[in-house]
Amino acid sequence: HASAPCCSTCLPHLFAARARMARLVVLGMLGASHPFAVFAGAPFTLELFPKELAEERGAQCLDHSPAGYYIRVQDPQRWVVFLEGGGLCVETVDCIIRAVDSPTGSSKYWHNHTTPENNHMLTEDSPLNPFANWSHVYLPYCSGDTWLGNSKGPHLTLLGLQMSGHLILETALEHLANTTSF
């Protein structure tokens, strides 16, 4: 059988990505009541993607505002990434409502130091949190597509709204790799 062609420049990137993934624990869509959703330490800081990067990569919310993530750096060698849940906007009107006045459709409604859920249970002294001293990344959900969208532009059927959850996730991981010890 024929194998996929790979060049010598691809292999180092592949091995580096695998090494990062070995240190990465994804707690995607567990929900705030799950005991492992309890984080410790300093407050989260919002990192919105620069407008140019968001537009180039398609990493934008439903309303085309730049997506981003919340980060709390503690142990630079260990990372937890939490993907906020939020469900699919099934009808066009659902997407419009999210985009107009909700953090699940626009980053305009995200706060600088608290996650969109305003998680009061993010405590530093929980014995249930095996990741308490790890670095934490919280990706707010603003694309209405269950993290699957890969559109870099507006959808006509959604009256110009954009669904790019997968692109947001890819951009966040790449941004973390380029700006932190992730």
One Martini backbone bead per residue (centre of mass of N, CA, C, O) as a GRO file, in nm:
protein
  182
    1HIS     BB    1   0.100   0.033   0.014
    2ALA     BB    2   0.046   0.367   0.023
    3SER     BB    3   0.197   0.639   0.154
    4ALA     BB    4   0.213   0.930   0.290
    5PRO     BB    5   0.359   1.206   0.223
    6CYS     BB    6   0.677   1.322   0.369
    7CYS     BB    7   0.866   1.557   0.510
    8SER     BB    8   1.131   1.665   0.707
    9THR     BB    9   0.958   1.914   0.819
   10CYS     BB   10   0.713   1.754   0.949
   11LEU     BB   11   0.823   1.572   1.181
   12PRO     BB   12   0.893   1.777   1.407
   13HIS     BB   13   0.599   1.879   1.435
   14LEU     BB   14   0.470   1.609   1.507
   15PHE     BB   15   0.640   1.550   1.763
   16ALA     BB   16   0.570   1.812   1.913
   17ALA     BB   17   0.264   1.766   1.922
   18ARG     BB   18   0.274   1.498   2.077
   19ALA     BB   19   0.415   1.611   2.328
   20ARG     BB   20   0.195   1.813   2.401
   21MET     BB   21  -0.038   1.602   2.419
   22ALA     BB   22   0.090   1.442   2.660
   23ARG     BB   23   0.041   1.714   2.852
   24LEU     BB   24  -0.264   1.701   2.773
   25VAL     BB   25  -0.584   1.789   2.909
   26VAL     BB   26  -0.918   1.718   2.818
   27LEU     BB   27  -1.229   1.886   2.945
   28GLY     BB   28  -1.474   1.848   2.758
   29MET     BB   29  -1.789   1.926   2.841
   30LEU     BB   30  -1.853   1.865   3.162
   31GLY     BB   31  -1.920   2.088   3.343
   32ALA     BB   32  -1.946   2.272   3.640
   33SER     BB   33  -2.026   2.013   3.838
   34HIS     BB   34  -1.770   1.888   3.789
   35PRO     BB   35  -1.496   1.817   3.981
   36PHE     BB   36  -1.277   1.881   3.738
   37ALA     BB   37  -1.391   2.196   3.708
   38VAL     BB   38  -1.181   2.265   3.932
   39PHE     BB   39  -0.989   2.545   3.991
   40ALA     BB   40  -0.682   2.720   4.051
   41GLY     BB   41  -0.584   3.033   4.160
   42ALA     BB   42  -0.558   3.257   3.957
   43PRO     BB   43  -0.698   3.442   3.742
   44PHE     BB   44  -0.833   3.480   3.459
   45THR     BB   45  -0.728   3.568   3.122
   46LEU     BB   46  -0.805   3.744   2.848
   47GLU     BB   47  -0.754   3.620   2.498
   48LEU     BB   48  -0.773   3.784   2.222
   49PHE     BB   49  -0.765   3.782   1.907
   50PRO     BB   50  -0.639   3.930   1.671
   51LYS     BB   51  -0.807   4.054   1.413
   52GLU     BB   52  -0.624   3.947   1.184
   53LEU     BB   53  -0.611   3.653   1.279
   54ALA     BB   54  -0.914   3.594   1.289
   55GLU     BB   55  -0.964   3.650   0.987
   56GLU     BB   56  -0.751   3.463   0.856
   57ARG     BB   57  -0.852   3.192   1.029
   58GLY     BB   58  -1.166   3.216   1.128
   59ALA     BB   59  -1.160   3.310   1.449
   60GLN     BB   60  -1.495   3.343   1.494
   61CYS     BB   61  -1.781   3.438   1.579
   62LEU     BB   62  -2.093   3.468   1.475
   63ASP     BB   63  -2.042   3.805   1.463
   64HIS     BB   64  -1.713   3.832   1.398
   65SER     BB   65  -1.580   3.822   1.650
   66PRO     BB   66  -1.316   3.765   1.826
   67ALA     BB   67  -1.174   3.514   1.952
   68GLY     BB   68  -1.071   3.300   2.240
   69TYR     BB   69  -0.919   3.297   2.576
   70TYR     BB   70  -0.858   3.162   2.888
   71ILE     BB   71  -0.584   3.221   3.128
   72ARG     BB   72  -0.378   3.014   3.360
   73VAL     BB   73  -0.061   3.038   3.483
   74GLN     BB   74   0.152   2.789   3.634
   75ASP     BB   75   0.237   2.514   3.514
   76PRO     BB   76   0.437   2.501   3.224
   77GLN     BB   77   0.415   2.162   3.186
   78ARG     BB   78   0.096   2.182   3.262
   79TRP     BB   79  -0.225   2.117   3.094
   80VAL     BB   80  -0.561   2.253   3.071
   81VAL     BB   81  -0.847   2.199   2.856
   82PHE     BB   82  -1.156   2.385   2.823
   83LEU     BB   83  -1.466   2.318   2.671
   84GLU     BB   84  -1.730   2.484   2.612
   85GLY     BB   85  -2.049   2.452   2.615
   86GLY     BB   86  -2.386   2.506   2.408
   87GLY     BB   87  -2.473   2.407   2.155
   88LEU     BB   88  -2.681   2.402   1.889
   89CYS     BB   89  -2.790   2.610   1.639
   90VAL     BB   90  -3.059   2.516   1.453
   91GLU     BB   91  -3.175   2.789   1.404
   92THR     BB   92  -3.137   3.098   1.290
   93VAL     BB   93  -3.261   3.242   1.538
   94ASP     BB   94  -3.064   3.123   1.745
   95CYS     BB   95  -2.810   3.260   1.629
   96ILE     BB   96  -2.904   3.553   1.644
   97ILE     BB   97  -2.947   3.569   1.948
   98ARG     BB   98  -2.654   3.507   2.023
   99ALA     BB   99  -2.516   3.744   1.856
  100VAL     BB  100  -2.667   3.993   1.994
  101ASP     BB  101  -2.683   3.887   2.342
  102SER     BB  102  -2.422   3.673   2.372
  103PRO     BB  103  -2.146   3.475   2.470
  104THR     BB  104  -2.244   3.239   2.252
  105GLY     BB  105  -2.190   3.476   1.991
  106SER     BB  106  -1.995   3.687   2.156
  107SER     BB  107  -1.705   3.861   2.275
  108LYS     BB  108  -1.841   4.131   2.383
  109TYR     BB  109  -1.945   3.956   2.661
  110TRP     BB  110  -1.672   3.929   2.777
  111HIS     BB  111  -1.467   3.903   3.044
  112ASN     BB  112  -1.145   3.960   3.158
  113HIS     BB  113  -1.153   3.756   3.453
  114THR     BB  114  -1.410   3.592   3.360
  115THR     BB  115  -1.599   3.361   3.278
  116PRO     BB  116  -1.901   3.331   3.129
  117GLU     BB  117  -2.002   3.148   3.382
  118ASN     BB  118  -1.891   3.246   3.649
  119ASN     BB  119  -1.699   3.050   3.826
  120HIS     BB  120  -1.725   2.996   4.172
  121MET     BB  121  -1.583   2.692   4.181
  122LEU     BB  122  -1.291   2.819   4.140
  123THR     BB  123  -1.087   2.660   4.347
  124GLU     BB  124  -0.777   2.613   4.540
  125ASP     BB  125  -0.897   2.384   4.780
  126SER     BB  126  -0.962   2.125   4.619
  127PRO     BB  127  -0.947   1.772   4.657
  128LEU     BB  128  -1.079   1.708   4.355
  129ASN     BB  129  -0.822   1.853   4.211
  130PRO     BB  130  -0.560   1.726   4.015
  131PHE     BB  131  -0.522   2.031   3.851
  132ALA     BB  132  -0.463   2.285   4.040
  133ASN     BB  133  -0.142   2.348   3.936
  134TRP     BB  134  -0.214   2.389   3.663
  135SER     BB  135  -0.259   2.499   3.359
  136HIS     BB  136  -0.527   2.709   3.219
  137VAL     BB  137  -0.782   2.657   2.963
  138TYR     BB  138  -1.060   2.857   2.839
  139LEU     BB  139  -1.308   2.788   2.594
  140PRO     BB  140  -1.529   2.970   2.458
  141TYR     BB  141  -1.858   2.951   2.331
  142CYS     BB  142  -1.939   3.118   1.989
  143SER     BB  143  -2.046   2.924   1.718
  144GLY     BB  144  -2.296   2.708   1.718
  145ASP     BB  145  -2.116   2.410   1.623
  146THR     BB  146  -1.971   2.212   1.824
  147TRP     BB  147  -1.665   2.263   1.716
  148LEU     BB  148  -1.698   2.213   1.370
  149GLY     BB  149  -1.646   2.462   1.225
  150ASN     BB  150  -1.490   2.588   0.885
  151SER     BB  151  -1.568   2.891   0.847
  152LYS     BB  152  -1.441   3.212   0.711
  153GLY     BB  153  -1.744   3.295   0.661
  154PRO     BB  154  -2.041   3.374   0.563
  155HIS     BB  155  -2.378   3.269   0.588
  156LEU     BB  156  -2.661   3.286   0.409
  157THR     BB  157  -2.854   3.101   0.591
  158LEU     BB  158  -2.746   3.301   0.850
  159LEU     BB  159  -2.735   3.604   0.770
  160GLY     BB  160  -2.392   3.621   0.798
  161LEU     BB  161  -2.304   3.419   0.977
  162GLN     BB  162  -2.058   3.230   1.175
  163MET     BB  163  -1.894   2.895   1.155
  164SER     BB  164  -1.573   2.826   1.359
  165GLY     BB  165  -1.485   2.622   1.592
  166HIS     BB  166  -1.239   2.467   1.477
  167LEU     BB  167  -1.071   2.722   1.417
  168ILE     BB  168  -1.057   2.819   1.705
  169LEU     BB  169  -0.909   2.576   1.823
  170GLU     BB  170  -0.662   2.581   1.640
  171THR     BB  171  -0.576   2.874   1.709
  172ALA     BB  172  -0.541   2.837   2.012
  173LEU     BB  173  -0.320   2.618   2.005
  174GLU     BB  174  -0.121   2.782   1.836
  175HIS     BB  175  -0.103   3.031   2.019
  176LEU     BB  176   0.001   2.879   2.268
  177ALA     BB  177   0.259   2.761   2.129
  178ASN     BB  178   0.369   3.070   2.056
  179THR     BB  179   0.320   3.213   2.376
  180THR     BB  180   0.399   2.950   2.533
  181SER     BB  181   0.471   2.629   2.698
  182PHE     BB  182   0.256   2.433   2.546
   0.00000   0.00000   0.00000
